Structure formats: C-alpha cells, structure tokens
Amino acid sequence: MRHGAAYPRESVRMDERRIFSARQFWHSLAAVLIGNALYFSLDRFLPPVGRHVPYKIDWGLAIDFWCCLVCYGLLARLNWFKRR
C-alpha cells in the first residue's frame, strides 16, 4: 500500500463511511422506537396469539419486528434518510 499525495481520497472515504454508519444507526433506532410504540399501542387489540410474552420467541415478537420493519421502510420511502 502506498501512502502520499497520490491517494488522498482514502481517508475521505473512510470518514464518509463512518458518518454513514452513525446516520444509519440513528435512523434504525428511530424506526425501532416508532415500530415498538406502534406495536404496544395495538397490543390490546391483538388476539392472544399475537401478544408478546417476555423471554419467549412467539408470534408477538414477529409482529413487533414486522412493525419496526414497516416503519423503517416508510421512513426510507418518505426520504427521511436523505442526506442534507
């Protein structure tokens, strides 16, 4: 690997990748928080099979994951992830 003026873009690309990761983390966190809020607000209307039981892998956990995934997709579709 050669260092010097011939390869100035390497550090710029690494910094951009690091910023991209941090940005994606915050967007993912927002989608998870919104998705969980949506799931727990709808929890009382779900049938007993669709309600999550703590410390168990069940259909409620799958529905919760689906809510978070839908929120992530909606935020991406609304260009909320767009660079400023």
C-alpha positions in Angstrom: 0.0 0.0 0.0 1.4 3.3 -1.0 0.8 6.5 1.0 1.2 10.0 -0.2 -0.5 12.6 -2.4 -1.5 10.0 -5.0 -4.1 8.5 -2.7 -5.8 11.4 -0.8 -9.3 10.1 -1.1 -8.8 7.0 1.1 -9.2 8.9 4.4 -12.2 10.9 3.0 -14.0 7.7 2.0 -13.3 6.2 5.4 -14.7 9.2 7.2 -17.8 9.2 4.9 -18.4 5.5 5.7 -18.1 6.2 9.4 -20.7 9.1 9.2 -22.9 6.9 7.1 -22.9 4.2 9.8 -23.7 6.6 12.5 -26.5 8.1 10.4 -28.0 4.7 9.7 -27.8 3.8 13.4 -29.9 6.8 14.3 -32.4 6.1 11.6 -32.6 2.4 12.6 -33.1 3.4 16.2 -35.9 5.8 15.3 -37.6 3.1 13.2 -37.4 0.6 16.1 -38.7 3.1 18.7 -41.6 4.1 16.4 -42.3 0.5 15.5 -42.4 -0.6 19.2 -44.6 2.3 20.1 -47.0 1.2 17.3 -46.9 -2.4 18.4 -47.5 -1.7 22.0 -50.3 0.7 21.2 -52.0 -2.0 19.2 -51.2 -4.8 21.6 -54.5 -4.8 23.5 -56.4 -5.2 20.2 -54.4 -8.2 19.0 -55.6 -11.8 19.6 -53.8 -13.6 22.5 -51.6 -15.4 20.0 -50.3 -12.1 18.6 -49.3 -10.7 22.0 -45.7 -11.0 23.0 -44.8 -12.9 26.1 -41.5 -11.7 27.7 -38.5 -14.0 27.3 -40.3 -16.2 24.7 -40.0 -16.4 20.9 -43.6 -16.1 19.7 -45.8 -14.6 17.1 -46.0 -11.3 19.1 -42.2 -10.9 18.6 -42.7 -11.5 14.9 -45.4 -8.9 14.7 -43.3 -6.4 16.6 -40.4 -7.0 14.2 -42.7 -6.5 11.3 -43.9 -3.2 12.7 -40.4 -2.0 13.1 -39.5 -3.1 9.5 -42.6 -1.3 8.1 -41.6 1.9 10.0 -38.1 1.7 8.6 -39.4 1.3 5.1 -41.9 4.1 5.5 -39.2 6.4 6.8 -36.9 5.5 3.9 -39.8 6.0 1.4 -40.5 9.4 2.8 -36.9 10.3 2.1 -36.3 10.8 5.9 -32.9 9.2 5.4 -31.9 11.7 2.7 -28.6 13.4 3.2 -28.7 17.0 4.0 
